[in-house]
Amino acid sequence: MLMCANFGISHAQLHGEEINNLINRMNTGKDLNSIKDLEEVYDGSLFLWKDWKPGVVTRKSGEKDHILMNYLTADNSLVYMKNDDLMALNPGGSQINSVDIEGKTFKYITYMRERSETVGAVEVLYNGTTISLFKKYDMELKNGHDGSGYKSEARPSIITKPMLYYQSLGSNISYLVPASKKEFYSIFKDKASQMENYAKKNRLKINEAGITKMVEYYNTL
């Protein structure tokens, strides 16, 4: 039986400045004050999963808590329901080590967003000793347009946009958006040429699957 444990929880800021700014930019002409209001206007969802999933929260002490959870893409937080209220895990002071949901492992990290530090939940794609790879799920709102750029009859939509981040030993977490192959392989520093040869030999592309394989191999060097 899934139980809600008290492991350091705060209310999710669903009506905060960040989500209000996103909503206001869409110019829907409607008063949108909640997730329900937003999803009545837009196709798609603010959540990573349609249904709530069994989650396991592992504390740094090793203790585990079991609870139905989801991932809120509006503010990159792990959330659950309590007494009909949407609640978010509070990474500050909660001593959370990791959260496992649907075969994915999440952790909270500090990263740069719009020139300021912010904390959010990311999926751990590979946890290495020299380079680690993470995936963050962001929300993107799109108006209904046809291919010519004019408005169509299509409803506006909420899209989940995965974004890759990496962290080298002793450095900050960085957003992985290589403008070229040369720029991408530079993350491997003095082993850039060796990694490029490895990728060519194994026919790896610069996408999530290929990058994950490369990071895994790099950690064995």
PLY file of the C-alpha trace (Angstrom):
ply
format ascii 1.0
element vertex 221
property float x
property float y
property float z
element edge 220
property int vertex1
property int vertex2
end_header
0.00 0.00 0.00
1.38 3.39 -0.99
1.60 5.77 1.92
2.36 9.49 2.01
5.33 10.03 4.29
6.41 13.29 5.87
9.87 13.82 4.38
10.12 17.57 3.96
7.32 18.82 1.71
6.23 22.24 0.52
3.26 23.43 -1.54
3.96 23.61 -5.28
4.06 27.18 -6.52
1.47 26.65 -9.26
0.41 30.28 -9.32
3.91 31.69 -9.12
5.54 34.20 -11.44
7.15 31.62 -13.71
4.01 29.78 -14.76
1.95 32.98 -14.92
4.49 34.50 -17.31
4.27 31.46 -19.56
0.49 31.58 -19.58
0.31 35.32 -20.18
2.61 35.08 -23.20
0.04 32.89 -24.94
-2.61 35.64 -25.00
-5.52 33.24 -24.69
-7.95 35.95 -23.61
-9.03 33.73 -20.72
-8.39 33.87 -17.00
-6.17 30.88 -16.29
-5.63 30.36 -12.59
-4.86 26.65 -12.32
-3.51 23.61 -14.11
-7.09 22.49 -14.79
-7.91 25.84 -16.42
-4.78 25.63 -18.57
-5.46 22.07 -19.76
-9.03 23.02 -20.72
-7.58 25.54 -23.19
-4.52 23.60 -24.40
-4.07 20.11 -25.81
-1.47 18.10 -23.94
-0.51 18.09 -20.28
1.80 19.80 -17.81
2.68 16.35 -16.47
5.20 13.89 -17.85
2.79 10.98 -17.39
-0.94 10.88 -18.03
-1.54 8.83 -14.88
0.07 8.99 -11.45
2.87 6.45 -11.05
4.25 4.56 -8.04
7.39 6.34 -6.87
10.12 5.45 -4.41
11.82 8.33 -2.59
15.22 7.35 -1.19
16.60 9.57 1.54
20.31 10.12 2.09
19.94 8.00 5.23
18.86 5.06 3.06
15.23 5.10 4.24
12.61 4.77 1.51
9.12 6.22 1.13
6.52 4.95 -1.37
4.04 7.37 -2.91
2.09 7.98 -6.15
3.95 10.70 -8.07
4.34 12.61 -11.32
6.73 15.14 -12.91
5.46 18.71 -13.39
7.14 20.17 -16.47
6.02 23.73 -15.62
8.64 24.04 -12.89
10.65 20.79 -13.15
9.41 19.41 -9.84
8.36 15.98 -8.58
4.80 16.17 -7.30
2.05 14.15 -5.63
-1.51 14.67 -4.39
-2.42 15.16 -0.76
-6.00 15.94 0.32
-6.82 17.12 -3.24
-3.87 19.54 -3.19
-0.93 19.25 -5.53
2.25 19.02 -3.46
5.91 19.15 -4.51
8.93 17.52 -2.94
11.06 20.18 -1.34
14.72 19.55 -2.28
16.00 22.03 0.29
16.61 20.40 3.63
14.62 17.26 2.76
17.71 15.03 2.51
16.41 13.41 -0.69
19.00 11.30 -2.48
16.98 10.09 -5.46
13.45 9.36 -6.67
12.57 6.35 -8.86
9.45 6.45 -11.07
8.61 4.16 -14.01
12.16 2.87 -14.36
13.61 6.41 -14.34
15.83 7.77 -11.58
15.51 11.48 -10.73
17.57 13.79 -8.56
17.51 17.51 -7.83
20.35 19.58 -9.26
21.30 23.26 -9.39
21.70 24.64 -12.92
21.68 27.96 -14.73
18.37 29.15 -16.15
18.00 32.58 -17.73
21.30 33.71 -16.16
20.35 32.69 -12.63
20.78 29.56 -10.54
17.70 27.41 -10.06
16.99 23.96 -8.60
14.99 21.37 -10.50
14.45 17.63 -10.85
16.27 15.84 -13.68
16.42 12.25 -14.87
19.81 10.63 -14.37
20.78 9.09 -17.73
24.27 8.15 -16.54
25.97 8.80 -13.22
29.71 8.69 -13.88
32.91 9.41 -12.00
34.24 11.83 -14.66
31.11 12.92 -16.59
27.43 12.49 -15.67
24.48 12.97 -18.03
21.02 14.27 -17.09
17.73 14.97 -18.84
15.35 17.74 -17.79
11.75 17.87 -19.01
10.55 21.38 -19.81
7.11 22.69 -20.76
6.64 24.52 -24.04
3.39 26.24 -25.02
2.54 26.59 -28.70
-0.27 28.48 -30.39
-2.23 26.82 -33.20
-0.62 27.74 -36.53
-0.56 26.19 -39.95
2.63 25.72 -41.96
2.45 29.25 -43.40
2.70 30.85 -39.97
-0.93 31.95 -39.89
-3.31 30.86 -37.14
-5.23 27.69 -37.92
-8.24 26.08 -36.30
-5.94 23.82 -34.32
-6.00 24.25 -30.55
-2.85 25.53 -28.88
-0.84 22.78 -27.25
1.43 21.96 -24.31
4.57 20.10 -25.39
7.13 18.32 -23.23
10.63 19.33 -24.34
13.51 17.12 -23.12
16.82 18.94 -22.55
20.21 17.31 -21.90
22.68 18.52 -19.27
26.12 17.20 -18.36
28.53 17.64 -15.48
32.28 17.04 -15.63
34.24 16.23 -12.49
34.89 19.40 -10.54
32.76 21.65 -12.77
29.27 23.10 -12.84
26.32 21.49 -14.60
26.00 22.73 -18.18
23.26 22.64 -20.80
24.33 20.38 -23.67
23.54 22.26 -26.90
26.48 21.71 -29.26
26.53 24.02 -32.28
28.88 21.64 -34.09
30.51 18.22 -33.76
33.76 19.89 -32.75
32.00 21.75 -29.95
30.28 18.58 -28.77
33.46 16.48 -28.60
35.21 19.27 -26.70
33.36 18.19 -23.56
35.66 15.15 -23.53
38.69 17.50 -23.36
42.00 15.73 -24.14
40.16 12.59 -25.27
38.01 14.40 -27.85
39.66 12.70 -30.87
39.50 9.29 -29.21
35.79 9.75 -28.47
35.06 10.89 -32.02
36.76 7.76 -33.38
34.79 5.61 -30.92
31.53 7.19 -32.11
32.40 6.66 -35.79
33.44 3.04 -35.20
30.19 2.27 -33.37
28.05 4.46 -35.66
26.81 6.59 -32.79
24.82 9.73 -33.51
24.87 12.91 -31.45
21.47 12.23 -29.90
20.36 11.04 -26.48
21.07 7.35 -27.13
24.43 8.02 -28.78
25.58 10.57 -26.21
24.63 8.23 -23.35
26.76 5.45 -24.91
29.67 7.85 -25.35
29.48 9.14 -21.77
29.33 5.57 -20.49
32.44 4.64 -22.51
34.31 7.82 -21.54
33.90 6.94 -17.86
35.86 3.70 -18.48
38.93 5.50 -19.87
0 1
1 2
2 3
3 4
4 5
5 6
6 7
7 8
8 9
9 10
10 11
11 12
12 13
13 14
14 15
15 16
16 17
17 18
18 19
19 20
20 21
21 22
22 23
23 24
24 25
25 26
26 27
27 28
28 29
29 30
30 31
31 32
32 33
33 34
34 35
35 36
36 37
37 38
38 39
39 40
40 41
41 42
42 43
43 44
44 45
45 46
46 47
47 48
48 49
49 50
50 51
51 52
52 53
53 54
54 55
55 56
56 57
57 58
58 59
59 60
60 61
61 62
62 63
63 64
64 65
65 66
66 67
67 68
68 69
69 70
70 71
71 72
72 73
73 74
74 75
75 76
76 77
77 78
78 79
79 80
80 81
81 82
82 83
83 84
84 85
85 86
86 87
87 88
88 89
89 90
90 91
91 92
92 93
93 94
94 95
95 96
96 97
97 98
98 99
99 100
100 101
101 102
102 103
103 104
104 105
105 106
106 107
107 108
108 109
109 110
110 111
111 112
112 113
113 114
114 115
115 116
116 117
117 118
118 119
119 120
120 121
121 122
122 123
123 124
124 125
125 126
126 127
127 128
128 129
129 130
130 131
131 132
132 133
133 134
134 135
135 136
136 137
137 138
138 139
139 140
140 141
141 142
142 143
143 144
144 145
145 146
146 147
147 148
148 149
149 150
150 151
151 152
152 153
153 154
154 155
155 156
156 157
157 158
158 159
159 160
160 161
161 162
162 163
163 164
164 165
165 166
166 167
167 168
168 169
169 170
170 171
171 172
172 173
173 174
174 175
175 176
176 177
177 178
178 179
179 180
180 181
181 182
182 183
183 184
184 185
185 186
186 187
187 188
188 189
189 190
190 191
191 192
192 193
193 194
194 195
195 196
196 197
197 198
198 199
199 200
200 201
201 202
202 203
203 204
204 205
205 206
206 207
207 208
208 209
209 210
210 211
211 212
212 213
213 214
214 215
215 216
216 217
217 218
218 219
219 220
